[in-house]
Amino acid sequence: MVVELARLAVGLAILIFYRQIAGYVLVRERALVVLLRQRGVPLPLLTENATENLYFGLALFVCLLQFVRIWALLH
């Protein structure tokens, strides 16, 4: 039960800070894409909006999954 609550807390933290996380990851991703493009690997660059949506959806999925697991453990 402690593990499920910890996962729920992580999901909620990602939901709260998804824009900051997406911005941080996007900066690192852009540097990686530029490095790989210099070496001849064509990669698409995600927009800021797409990255924010990705992390928001991931956090929402984690939270919902953990709510279901906690509910199943209690019933």
C-alpha positions in Angstrom: 0.0 0.0 0.0 2.9 2.3 0.7 4.3 1.8 -2.8 0.9 2.6 -4.4 0.6 5.8 -2.3 4.2 6.8 -3.3 3.4 6.2 -7.0 0.2 8.3 -6.6 2.3 11.1 -5.0 4.8 11.0 -7.9 1.9 11.2 -10.4 0.4 14.1 -8.6 3.8 15.9 -8.4 4.2 15.4 -12.2 0.6 16.8 -12.7 1.5 19.8 -10.6 4.9 20.5 -12.2 4.3 19.1 -15.8 5.1 22.4 -17.5 8.4 22.9 -15.7 9.3 19.3 -16.3 8.4 19.6 -20.0 10.4 22.7 -20.4 13.5 21.2 -18.7 13.3 18.0 -20.9 12.6 20.0 -24.1 15.9 22.0 -23.6 17.9 18.8 -23.2 16.0 17.2 -26.1 16.8 20.1 -28.5 20.5 19.8 -27.7 20.4 16.0 -28.3 18.5 16.5 -31.6 21.0 19.1 -32.8 23.9 16.7 -32.0 22.3 13.8 -33.8 21.4 16.0 -36.8 25.0 17.0 -37.1 25.9 13.3 -37.3 23.3 12.7 -40.1 20.4 11.3 -38.1 17.2 13.3 -39.1 14.9 13.5 -36.1 11.7 15.6 -35.6 11.7 18.2 -32.9 8.6 18.2 -30.6 7.0 21.5 -29.9 6.6 22.8 -26.4 2.9 22.2 -26.5 3.3 18.6 -27.6 5.8 17.9 -24.8 3.6 19.5 -22.2 0.7 17.3 -23.4 2.8 14.2 -23.3 3.9 14.7 -19.7 0.4 15.8 -18.6 -1.1 12.6 -20.2 1.5 10.4 -18.6 0.9 11.9 -15.1 -2.8 11.6 -15.5 -2.5 8.0 -16.5 -0.2 7.2 -13.5 -2.7 8.9 -11.1 -5.7 7.1 -12.5 -3.9 3.7 -12.5 -2.9 4.2 -8.9 -6.4 5.3 -7.8 -7.7 2.1 -9.3 -5.0 -0.1 -7.7 -5.6 1.5 -4.3 -9.4 1.1 -4.7 -8.9 -2.6 -5.6 -6.7 -3.1 -2.5 -9.2 -1.6 -0.2 -12.2 -3.5 -1.6 
